[in-house]
Amino acid sequence: MQIDKTRKLQNVRYDLRGPISDEADRLERTGVSIIRLNTGNPAAFGFPAPPSVLDSLSEFADTSVPYSGTKGLPAVREAIAAYCTSIGLPNVGVDDIYTGNGVSEMIKISLQALLNNDDEVLLPSPDYPLWTAATLLAGGKAVHYMCDEQSDWYPDIEDMKRKITPRTRAILIINPNNPTGAVYPKELLQAVVDLAREHELVLFSDEIYDRLLMDDAEHIPLASLAPDLFTIHFNGLSKSHQICGYRAGWMALCGDKSGAGGYIEGINTLASLRLCSNVTGQSVIPAALADTASTRANCVPGGRLYEQRAYTYDALGTIPGLSVVKPRAGLYMFPKIDTGMYGITDDETFVLDFLREKHVLLSHGRGFNWKQPDHFRLVYLPCMEELIQVMDRLRDFLAGYRQT
Ligand code: PLP
């Protein structure tokens, strides 16, 4: 008997955990040790959960056993709503907060509740690919607007404008950005808000890296500029508190909800179909939100993330044919590779070749819905000694590499 997958999954991909990662698993089973730079999973690189979170976890271990209400525990939603208000998100009350099994679940619910078949969503290129996958799974069409490497990877507003059609329902901004590490200035965000206002679009703002800012980067929440529009803000603790495995995320409905009753009803239905999010994960959120110091400590000079970013950026700059825009937040770099110099026509093959020869797992740029085979993404989470090894192996590998 042949059992096929549903046609709904035909174009759905999530390459960060796809065939290249499977090949890394296969190599590991043969006894090879692989340095995995494909997912932003801080605890896997020795970033511990902060004591604030662990204390809270033991405090609530017993009381977080039952299901919670669909949207989450009231005290947790109150803490999130207060936090949202404190960062300037307009018109957010307890009822507007939904806790999720990571931001990932909130992304799927928010898209599924909105899109009819072939409705369009404007998504960045490069993107965090779960957004494209979830749009397709919801029956929608992912339309990618360009982010411009020459302009610090800022979204190209003219391109965004050109791609709006009568079927466009929403625009997504990922800020700070994965994979580029860009942090957007106010004028740019204002231009996105103006477009959404003109074309009556929902705004999605994935701001999961908003506490991982470096240098003098300032984060401006998109919703804070759009009190008269309907914005969904997405956030969570996977990155800021290094607890990806707890699956602690949320979304907040912000701004003017007067016309969004039908959509919110759809969100409520989908949220109730998953009963509730992991309650143990929810229970640590208030303590984590009160603890901004542990995140900050990593991002300032002397902090692990800050120093690892500095090293990686400098080292990439010394490898012939590589260039990279310095990220100002987050965990990632998205370097450009001179495809002419190395005869590269397929970035997936490049990443596979590097994996097989040097046992380091990168992610190819096209996995982020970037159209050209000329980028890859790496996480700069490994400790310094390991990063030094990675850069040495990459330099060595490229010195002898020609794909075609
Ligand atoms: N959004 C962005 C931009 C991400 O990079 C990630 C994870 O890497 C997520 C959402 C999902 O995070 P989680 O489901 O762990 O909250």
Boltz pocket constraint, residues with backbone or C-beta under 6 A from the ligand:
constraints:
  - pocket:
      binder: B
      contacts: [[A, 40], [A, 101], [A, 102], [A, 103], [A, 104], [A, 105], [A, 128], [A, 174], [A, 176], [A, 178], [A, 206], [A, 208], [A, 235], [A, 236], [A, 237], [A, 238], [A, 244], [A, 247], [A, 248], [A, 249]]
      max_distance: 6.0
